């Protein structure tokens, strides 16, 4: 039997997926899949629970499922029952339990049929520090086609850790602009104006302003293509030096304005490091999680009661150090390599790319 653990890479690869309802005819042998973590950042923290299906089955690969209870607790007696916000998604309170360096955390899941699973305690360690984030312009030639972009690097310090177990995230954010008030539709042999409701305009013989546009300007995010853990990086006196963490392509979209490049350094316990390292090695070796080896990813969950049933996934504690830099059009040595914008101007900007929102990020500086 081959398992698919697609939800475990959701930490890096985020997309919009239509909700799939659980099919009760799916065999119980298919494992419960859990993903989530607690950090020293302010909550709420999210735990996602789903069923994983055989890749050769005609059933959906991943189905969010509801459980009876999800409880997060620490090693000094604090605990919180998470709130269900949708099928398979559970959140802590924004003012509830919060990760603290030095404490260990456990997640308990009680299913509707009486099974109980509990994760092994996972400690939150010192995140060290990100000393610098910087970028270098690169030109590449692939199959006769030129590509331009920026490699993003960082220098960091392991802090008080002696194990050098870290997970690194790269988060790029760029701003796009459209003109949904100019949207048109086919009408007869021509196209007629049909401004989108979010554009702040109505059509009544002429464009009429009614309110600020809610879908003219958006911010889109992109991430690492695979997990990145501390493994054979250059270490000098407890420091990681000139480590490449991400790539920013130069396109008409990314450099319509500028790019906010953020690097996060997440502390990992030895068991959490083993999980992310196995995930990285698997993807590097076979190029896809839709392979037999997917079932070999380690888990820190054990079943403590109820009818025996498999579980995969990992719940861990982490502290996060972060640093960011803006890459602007002025940083492009030759501005002519920035393509001319050919966006569908008359459209809702939230429909252009995945991971896009019309809500301005708190960190964004105009």
C-alpha beads as a LAMMPS data file, in Angstrom:
LAMMPS data file: protein, C-alpha beads

366 atoms
365 bonds

1 atom types
1 bond types

-500.0 500.0 xlo xhi
-500.0 500.0 ylo yhi
-500.0 500.0 zlo zhi

Masses

1 110.0

Atoms # bond

1 1 1 0.000 0.000 0.000
2 1 1 1.342 3.392 -0.914
3 1 1 0.497 6.423 1.164
4 1 1 0.300 10.027 0.055
5 1 1 1.169 12.660 2.640
6 1 1 0.437 15.800 0.695
7 1 1 -0.637 17.849 3.704
8 1 1 2.814 17.649 5.275
9 1 1 4.257 19.978 2.661
10 1 1 1.442 22.497 3.122
11 1 1 3.848 24.454 5.330
12 1 1 5.644 25.401 2.103
13 1 1 3.219 24.866 -0.723
14 1 1 -0.052 26.655 -0.125
15 1 1 -2.924 26.672 -2.630
16 1 1 -6.688 27.037 -2.777
17 1 1 -8.405 23.640 -2.826
18 1 1 -12.113 22.927 -3.024
19 1 1 -13.427 21.226 0.090
20 1 1 -13.761 17.454 -0.253
21 1 1 -16.192 15.576 1.985
22 1 1 -15.117 12.383 3.730
23 1 1 -16.335 9.209 2.033
24 1 1 -17.334 6.711 4.741
25 1 1 -16.606 3.834 2.363
26 1 1 -12.878 4.622 2.408
27 1 1 -11.103 1.806 4.309
28 1 1 -10.129 2.580 7.903
29 1 1 -6.577 1.468 7.079
30 1 1 -5.845 4.786 5.423
31 1 1 -3.878 6.878 7.921
32 1 1 -4.878 9.958 9.802
33 1 1 -2.613 12.838 8.725
34 1 1 -1.763 15.606 11.180
35 1 1 0.207 18.805 10.663
36 1 1 0.812 21.713 12.978
37 1 1 3.212 23.481 15.287
38 1 1 3.363 25.952 18.143
39 1 1 5.843 28.813 18.195
40 1 1 6.944 31.738 20.302
41 1 1 5.093 34.056 17.901
42 1 1 1.611 35.183 18.849
43 1 1 -1.170 32.724 18.007
44 1 1 -3.594 31.498 16.971
45 1 1 -1.872 28.249 15.998
46 1 1 -3.438 25.934 13.438
47 1 1 -3.672 22.141 13.421
48 1 1 -4.914 20.410 10.267
49 1 1 -6.256 16.871 10.239
50 1 1 -7.114 14.790 7.177
51 1 1 -7.295 11.285 5.746
52 1 1 -4.605 10.115 3.324
53 1 1 -5.516 7.804 0.464
54 1 1 -3.717 5.237 -1.691
55 1 1 -2.309 6.856 -4.840
56 1 1 -3.865 4.094 -6.965
57 1 1 -7.298 4.599 -5.433
58 1 1 -9.995 6.469 -7.309
59 1 1 -10.763 8.312 -4.094
60 1 1 -9.499 11.839 -3.461
61 1 1 -5.910 11.963 -2.252
62 1 1 -6.622 14.116 0.784
63 1 1 -9.808 14.714 2.712
64 1 1 -10.122 17.021 5.746
65 1 1 -11.943 15.263 8.570
66 1 1 -13.479 16.285 11.881
67 1 1 -12.445 14.815 15.220
68 1 1 -13.967 14.914 18.660
69 1 1 -11.285 16.973 20.380
70 1 1 -7.814 18.475 19.856
71 1 1 -5.879 19.452 22.994
72 1 1 -2.554 21.302 23.155
73 1 1 -0.618 21.189 26.411
74 1 1 2.811 22.034 27.832
75 1 1 5.032 20.326 30.410
76 1 1 3.984 22.524 33.347
77 1 1 0.245 21.802 33.257
78 1 1 -1.124 24.427 30.862
79 1 1 -3.532 23.158 28.230
80 1 1 -6.077 24.405 25.711
81 1 1 -8.785 22.723 23.663
82 1 1 -8.654 23.968 20.094
83 1 1 -11.721 25.329 18.294
84 1 1 -12.941 23.804 15.058
85 1 1 -13.183 26.434 12.303
86 1 1 -13.870 24.065 9.403
87 1 1 -13.609 20.367 8.564
88 1 1 -10.113 19.307 9.538
89 1 1 -8.962 22.739 10.748
90 1 1 -8.570 23.580 14.448
91 1 1 -7.278 26.801 16.010
92 1 1 -6.082 27.975 19.402
93 1 1 -7.397 31.218 20.830
94 1 1 -5.385 34.361 19.949
95 1 1 -5.062 34.928 23.698
96 1 1 -4.584 31.272 24.563
97 1 1 -1.524 29.103 25.047
98 1 1 1.715 30.469 23.607
99 1 1 5.053 28.808 22.962
100 1 1 7.891 29.537 25.379
101 1 1 11.570 28.691 24.932
102 1 1 12.544 25.890 27.265
103 1 1 9.103 24.288 27.517
104 1 1 7.887 21.160 25.714
105 1 1 4.519 20.747 23.986
106 1 1 2.201 17.831 23.286
107 1 1 -0.827 17.501 21.005
108 1 1 -3.623 15.033 21.766
109 1 1 -6.277 14.068 19.218
110 1 1 -9.480 12.220 20.073
111 1 1 -11.320 10.883 17.026
112 1 1 -15.075 10.488 16.675
113 1 1 -14.792 6.705 16.938
114 1 1 -12.932 6.832 20.251
115 1 1 -9.296 6.535 19.193
116 1 1 -6.793 8.754 21.025
117 1 1 -3.409 9.783 19.648
118 1 1 -0.736 11.810 21.415
119 1 1 2.479 13.363 20.125
120 1 1 5.750 12.918 21.965
121 1 1 6.713 16.107 23.839
122 1 1 8.691 18.478 21.655
123 1 1 10.780 21.298 23.181
124 1 1 11.120 24.850 21.943
125 1 1 14.794 25.757 21.601
126 1 1 16.672 29.022 21.033
127 1 1 16.181 30.256 17.423
128 1 1 19.573 31.923 17.191
129 1 1 19.601 35.055 15.053
130 1 1 19.514 36.092 11.422
131 1 1 22.390 38.522 11.034
132 1 1 21.916 39.508 7.412
133 1 1 19.690 38.859 4.388
134 1 1 20.961 39.924 0.987
135 1 1 20.613 39.130 -2.709
136 1 1 22.683 38.720 -5.854
137 1 1 21.588 39.292 -9.431
138 1 1 21.857 36.218 -11.659
139 1 1 21.373 35.460 -15.351
140 1 1 20.821 31.900 -16.545
141 1 1 20.454 30.216 -19.904
142 1 1 18.156 27.201 -20.043
143 1 1 17.355 25.455 -23.335
144 1 1 18.381 28.568 -25.200
145 1 1 16.108 30.799 -23.138
146 1 1 17.493 33.504 -20.865
147 1 1 16.130 34.021 -17.373
148 1 1 16.879 36.816 -14.916
149 1 1 16.425 36.993 -11.179
150 1 1 17.961 37.296 -7.744
151 1 1 19.363 34.598 -5.490
152 1 1 18.568 35.351 -1.837
153 1 1 21.153 34.516 0.848
154 1 1 21.476 34.846 4.593
155 1 1 24.066 34.793 7.342
156 1 1 22.847 33.551 10.698
157 1 1 23.974 32.613 14.190
158 1 1 23.033 29.393 15.990
159 1 1 22.863 31.255 19.297
160 1 1 22.956 29.029 22.373
161 1 1 22.241 25.846 20.430
162 1 1 24.944 23.260 20.043
163 1 1 23.011 20.975 17.710
164 1 1 22.593 23.359 14.768
165 1 1 19.151 21.954 13.986
166 1 1 17.186 24.529 11.998
167 1 1 14.488 24.814 9.356
168 1 1 14.568 27.823 7.034
169 1 1 11.665 29.411 5.223
170 1 1 11.776 31.916 2.385
171 1 1 8.680 34.053 1.816
172 1 1 8.570 36.427 -1.129
173 1 1 5.796 39.005 -1.482
174 1 1 5.089 41.219 -4.485
175 1 1 2.385 43.770 -5.291
176 1 1 0.213 43.661 -8.402
177 1 1 -2.322 46.193 -9.680
178 1 1 -5.266 45.763 -12.035
179 1 1 -8.229 47.795 -13.286
180 1 1 -11.411 45.826 -12.582
181 1 1 -13.496 48.942 -13.195
182 1 1 -12.643 48.509 -16.889
183 1 1 -13.779 44.903 -17.068
184 1 1 -15.770 44.013 -20.199
185 1 1 -17.858 41.086 -21.429
186 1 1 -18.925 39.833 -24.843
187 1 1 -22.131 41.413 -26.064
188 1 1 -23.022 40.781 -29.643
189 1 1 -20.090 41.412 -31.940
190 1 1 -18.284 43.655 -29.495
191 1 1 -17.422 43.887 -25.823
192 1 1 -19.436 45.886 -23.355
193 1 1 -18.275 47.404 -20.055
194 1 1 -19.189 45.348 -16.985
195 1 1 -17.206 46.675 -14.002
196 1 1 -16.658 44.145 -11.258
197 1 1 -18.508 44.880 -7.987
198 1 1 -15.226 45.118 -6.094
199 1 1 -13.970 47.920 -8.365
200 1 1 -15.870 50.695 -6.632
201 1 1 -17.636 51.677 -9.865
202 1 1 -21.036 51.055 -11.465
203 1 1 -21.977 51.353 -15.119
204 1 1 -24.877 53.665 -15.872
205 1 1 -24.005 55.399 -19.071
206 1 1 -20.630 56.278 -17.560
207 1 1 -18.242 55.068 -14.909
208 1 1 -19.414 56.389 -11.566
209 1 1 -17.285 56.305 -8.440
210 1 1 -19.082 54.773 -5.486
211 1 1 -16.307 53.582 -3.126
212 1 1 -12.579 52.759 -2.983
213 1 1 -11.582 49.797 -5.124
214 1 1 -11.287 46.558 -3.130
215 1 1 -9.660 44.404 -5.807
216 1 1 -7.367 46.764 -7.715
217 1 1 -4.211 46.197 -5.644
218 1 1 -3.141 42.837 -4.244
219 1 1 -0.133 41.188 -2.639
220 1 1 0.975 37.699 -3.679
221 1 1 3.285 35.335 -1.811
222 1 1 5.645 32.622 -3.017
223 1 1 7.740 30.199 -0.989
224 1 1 10.507 27.597 -0.909
225 1 1 9.855 24.810 -3.359
226 1 1 10.934 22.220 -0.782
227 1 1 11.874 22.014 2.916
228 1 1 15.291 23.512 3.710
229 1 1 17.074 22.259 6.812
230 1 1 20.577 22.746 8.213
231 1 1 22.586 20.151 6.335
232 1 1 26.197 20.650 5.215
233 1 1 25.941 24.431 5.156
234 1 1 29.090 26.429 5.820
235 1 1 29.460 26.865 9.579
236 1 1 32.092 29.194 11.023
237 1 1 32.248 29.675 14.796
238 1 1 28.588 28.736 15.220
239 1 1 27.465 30.760 12.210
240 1 1 25.879 29.826 8.895
241 1 1 27.547 31.885 6.188
242 1 1 26.285 32.796 2.700
243 1 1 23.470 30.225 2.598
244 1 1 21.163 30.409 -0.408
245 1 1 17.537 30.217 0.712
246 1 1 15.411 31.443 -2.189
247 1 1 15.136 32.780 -5.718
248 1 1 13.169 35.759 -7.010
249 1 1 12.462 35.639 -10.757
250 1 1 12.276 38.897 -12.655
251 1 1 8.888 38.962 -14.365
252 1 1 6.374 41.626 -15.305
253 1 1 4.434 40.625 -12.171
254 1 1 7.118 40.362 -9.486
255 1 1 8.691 43.657 -10.455
256 1 1 5.578 45.602 -11.301
257 1 1 6.466 47.218 -7.976
258 1 1 9.044 45.493 -5.736
259 1 1 9.590 42.282 -3.795
260 1 1 9.702 41.834 -0.033
261 1 1 12.090 38.933 0.657
262 1 1 11.772 37.452 4.152
263 1 1 13.854 34.684 5.685
264 1 1 12.770 32.812 8.808
265 1 1 15.024 30.600 10.923
266 1 1 13.045 28.051 12.942
267 1 1 14.596 26.097 15.795
268 1 1 14.140 22.313 15.699
269 1 1 14.513 19.566 18.244
270 1 1 16.435 16.455 17.096
271 1 1 13.159 14.591 16.428
272 1 1 11.655 17.508 14.475
273 1 1 14.882 17.836 12.501
274 1 1 14.711 14.122 11.598
275 1 1 11.178 14.631 10.269
276 1 1 12.019 17.613 8.042
277 1 1 15.320 16.075 6.930
278 1 1 13.534 12.887 5.848
279 1 1 10.951 14.938 3.967
280 1 1 13.681 16.905 2.202
281 1 1 15.745 13.820 1.341
282 1 1 12.698 12.016 0.003
283 1 1 11.711 14.844 -2.286
284 1 1 15.275 15.308 -3.472
285 1 1 15.685 11.591 -4.176
286 1 1 12.451 10.879 -5.988
287 1 1 11.245 14.316 -7.026
288 1 1 7.729 13.741 -5.795
289 1 1 5.801 12.844 -2.668
290 1 1 3.498 10.671 -4.752
291 1 1 5.818 7.695 -4.413
292 1 1 5.992 4.560 -2.199
293 1 1 8.627 6.091 0.079
294 1 1 6.121 8.698 1.264
295 1 1 4.999 6.317 4.000
296 1 1 8.494 6.280 5.511
297 1 1 8.367 9.829 6.811
298 1 1 8.771 9.622 10.620
299 1 1 5.989 10.636 12.982
300 1 1 6.030 11.581 16.673
301 1 1 2.448 10.432 17.315
302 1 1 1.538 7.281 19.230
303 1 1 -1.894 5.754 19.749
304 1 1 -2.829 5.424 23.408
305 1 1 -6.355 4.009 23.202
306 1 1 -9.152 2.849 20.897
307 1 1 -9.259 0.560 17.886
308 1 1 -5.850 0.452 16.244
309 1 1 -5.483 2.828 13.325
310 1 1 -2.442 4.338 11.561
311 1 1 -1.383 7.955 11.903
312 1 1 1.277 10.042 10.144
313 1 1 2.411 13.612 10.559
314 1 1 4.293 15.637 13.101
315 1 1 3.572 18.253 15.739
316 1 1 6.489 20.319 17.005
317 1 1 7.495 23.422 18.921
318 1 1 9.681 26.142 17.469
319 1 1 10.966 29.647 18.007
320 1 1 11.459 31.878 14.991
321 1 1 14.050 34.488 14.092
322 1 1 13.297 36.529 10.972
323 1 1 14.814 39.213 8.804
324 1 1 13.787 40.752 5.494
325 1 1 14.919 43.017 2.682
326 1 1 13.230 44.734 -0.255
327 1 1 14.387 44.114 -3.816
328 1 1 13.322 46.989 -6.071
329 1 1 13.376 47.744 -9.766
330 1 1 16.410 49.940 -9.113
331 1 1 18.324 46.824 -8.039
332 1 1 17.983 45.328 -11.524
333 1 1 21.268 46.196 -13.304
334 1 1 19.613 46.325 -16.699
335 1 1 15.973 47.529 -16.411
336 1 1 15.292 46.380 -19.995
337 1 1 15.159 42.752 -18.775
338 1 1 11.973 43.536 -16.851
339 1 1 9.189 42.445 -19.240
340 1 1 6.485 44.883 -20.224
341 1 1 3.402 44.336 -18.120
342 1 1 0.832 42.296 -20.022
343 1 1 -1.559 41.576 -17.182
344 1 1 -5.299 41.283 -17.797
345 1 1 -5.821 44.804 -16.478
346 1 1 -9.575 44.498 -16.267
347 1 1 -9.726 41.791 -13.647
348 1 1 -9.977 41.135 -9.929
349 1 1 -6.383 41.083 -8.707
350 1 1 -7.170 38.299 -6.221
351 1 1 -7.797 35.925 -9.145
352 1 1 -4.414 36.408 -10.783
353 1 1 -2.176 34.273 -8.584
354 1 1 -2.412 31.728 -5.760
355 1 1 -1.698 32.947 -2.225
356 1 1 -3.007 36.419 -3.052
357 1 1 -4.887 38.882 -0.864
358 1 1 -6.200 42.405 -1.227
359 1 1 -5.378 43.049 2.440
360 1 1 -2.162 45.017 2.696
361 1 1 0.477 43.124 4.744
362 1 1 1.472 44.870 7.959
363 1 1 5.126 44.826 6.921
364 1 1 4.592 46.372 3.478
365 1 1 6.091 49.846 2.999
366 1 1 4.889 51.859 0.012

Bonds

1 1 1 2
2 1 2 3
3 1 3 4
4 1 4 5
5 1 5 6
6 1 6 7
7 1 7 8
8 1 8 9
9 1 9 10
10 1 10 11
11 1 11 12
12 1 12 13
13 1 13 14
14 1 14 15
15 1 15 16
16 1 16 17
17 1 17 18
18 1 18 19
19 1 19 20
20 1 20 21
21 1 21 22
22 1 22 23
23 1 23 24
24 1 24 25
25 1 25 26
26 1 26 27
27 1 27 28
28 1 28 29
29 1 29 30
30 1 30 31
31 1 31 32
32 1 32 33
33 1 33 34
34 1 34 35
35 1 35 36
36 1 36 37
37 1 37 38
38 1 38 39
39 1 39 40
40 1 40 41
41 1 41 42
42 1 42 43
43 1 43 44
44 1 44 45
45 1 45 46
46 1 46 47
47 1 47 48
48 1 48 49
49 1 49 50
50 1 50 51
51 1 51 52
52 1 52 53
53 1 53 54
54 1 54 55
55 1 55 56
56 1 56 57
57 1 57 58
58 1 58 59
59 1 59 60
60 1 60 61
61 1 61 62
62 1 62 63
63 1 63 64
64 1 64 65
65 1 65 66
66 1 66 67
67 1 67 68
68 1 68 69
69 1 69 70
70 1 70 71
71 1 71 72
72 1 72 73
73 1 73 74
74 1 74 75
75 1 75 76
76 1 76 77
77 1 77 78
78 1 78 79
79 1 79 80
80 1 80 81
81 1 81 82
82 1 82 83
83 1 83 84
84 1 84 85
85 1 85 86
86 1 86 87
87 1 87 88
88 1 88 89
89 1 89 90
90 1 90 91
91 1 91 92
92 1 92 93
93 1 93 94
94 1 94 95
95 1 95 96
96 1 96 97
97 1 97 98
98 1 98 99
99 1 99 100
100 1 100 101
101 1 101 102
102 1 102 103
103 1 103 104
104 1 104 105
105 1 105 106
106 1 106 107
107 1 107 108
108 1 108 109
109 1 109 110
110 1 110 111
111 1 111 112
112 1 112 113
113 1 113 114
114 1 114 115
115 1 115 116
116 1 116 117
117 1 117 118
118 1 118 119
119 1 119 120
120 1 120 121
121 1 121 122
122 1 122 123
123 1 123 124
124 1 124 125
125 1 125 126
126 1 126 127
127 1 127 128
128 1 128 129
129 1 129 130
130 1 130 131
131 1 131 132
132 1 132 133
133 1 133 134
134 1 134 135
135 1 135 136
136 1 136 137
137 1 137 138
138 1 138 139
139 1 139 140
140 1 140 141
141 1 141 142
142 1 142 143
143 1 143 144
144 1 144 145
145 1 145 146
146 1 146 147
147 1 147 148
148 1 148 149
149 1 149 150
150 1 150 151
151 1 151 152
152 1 152 153
153 1 153 154
154 1 154 155
155 1 155 156
156 1 156 157
157 1 157 158
158 1 158 159
159 1 159 160
160 1 160 161
161 1 161 162
162 1 162 163
163 1 163 164
164 1 164 165
165 1 165 166
166 1 166 167
167 1 167 168
168 1 168 169
169 1 169 170
170 1 170 171
171 1 171 172
172 1 172 173
173 1 173 174
174 1 174 175
175 1 175 176
176 1 176 177
177 1 177 178
178 1 178 179
179 1 179 180
180 1 180 181
181 1 181 182
182 1 182 183
183 1 183 184
184 1 184 185
185 1 185 186
186 1 186 187
187 1 187 188
188 1 188 189
189 1 189 190
190 1 190 191
191 1 191 192
192 1 192 193
193 1 193 194
194 1 194 195
195 1 195 196
196 1 196 197
197 1 197 198
198 1 198 199
199 1 199 200
200 1 200 201
201 1 201 202
202 1 202 203
203 1 203 204
204 1 204 205
205 1 205 206
206 1 206 207
207 1 207 208
208 1 208 209
209 1 209 210
210 1 210 211
211 1 211 212
212 1 212 213
213 1 213 214
214 1 214 215
215 1 215 216
216 1 216 217
217 1 217 218
218 1 218 219
219 1 219 220
220 1 220 221
221 1 221 222
222 1 222 223
223 1 223 224
224 1 224 225
225 1 225 226
226 1 226 227
227 1 227 228
228 1 228 229
229 1 229 230
230 1 230 231
231 1 231 232
232 1 232 233
233 1 233 234
234 1 234 235
235 1 235 236
236 1 236 237
237 1 237 238
238 1 238 239
239 1 239 240
240 1 240 241
241 1 241 242
242 1 242 243
243 1 243 244
244 1 244 245
245 1 245 246
246 1 246 247
247 1 247 248
248 1 248 249
249 1 249 250
250 1 250 251
251 1 251 252
252 1 252 253
253 1 253 254
254 1 254 255
255 1 255 256
256 1 256 257
257 1 257 258
258 1 258 259
259 1 259 260
260 1 260 261
261 1 261 262
262 1 262 263
263 1 263 264
264 1 264 265
265 1 265 266
266 1 266 267
267 1 267 268
268 1 268 269
269 1 269 270
270 1 270 271
271 1 271 272
272 1 272 273
273 1 273 274
274 1 274 275
275 1 275 276
276 1 276 277
277 1 277 278
278 1 278 279
279 1 279 280
280 1 280 281
281 1 281 282
282 1 282 283
283 1 283 284
284 1 284 285
285 1 285 286
286 1 286 287
287 1 287 288
288 1 288 289
289 1 289 290
290 1 290 291
291 1 291 292
292 1 292 293
293 1 293 294
294 1 294 295
295 1 295 296
296 1 296 297
297 1 297 298
298 1 298 299
299 1 299 300
300 1 300 301
301 1 301 302
302 1 302 303
303 1 303 304
304 1 304 305
305 1 305 306
306 1 306 307
307 1 307 308
308 1 308 309
309 1 309 310
310 1 310 311
311 1 311 312
312 1 312 313
313 1 313 314
314 1 314 315
315 1 315 316
316 1 316 317
317 1 317 318
318 1 318 319
319 1 319 320
320 1 320 321
321 1 321 322
322 1 322 323
323 1 323 324
324 1 324 325
325 1 325 326
326 1 326 327
327 1 327 328
328 1 328 329
329 1 329 330
330 1 330 331
331 1 331 332
332 1 332 333
333 1 333 334
334 1 334 335
335 1 335 336
336 1 336 337
337 1 337 338
338 1 338 339
339 1 339 340
340 1 340 341
341 1 341 342
342 1 342 343
343 1 343 344
344 1 344 345
345 1 345 346
346 1 346 347
347 1 347 348
348 1 348 349
349 1 349 350
350 1 350 351
351 1 351 352
352 1 352 353
353 1 353 354
354 1 354 355
355 1 355 356
356 1 356 357
357 1 357 358
358 1 358 359
359 1 359 360
360 1 360 361
361 1 361 362
362 1 362 363
363 1 363 364
364 1 364 365
365 1 365 366
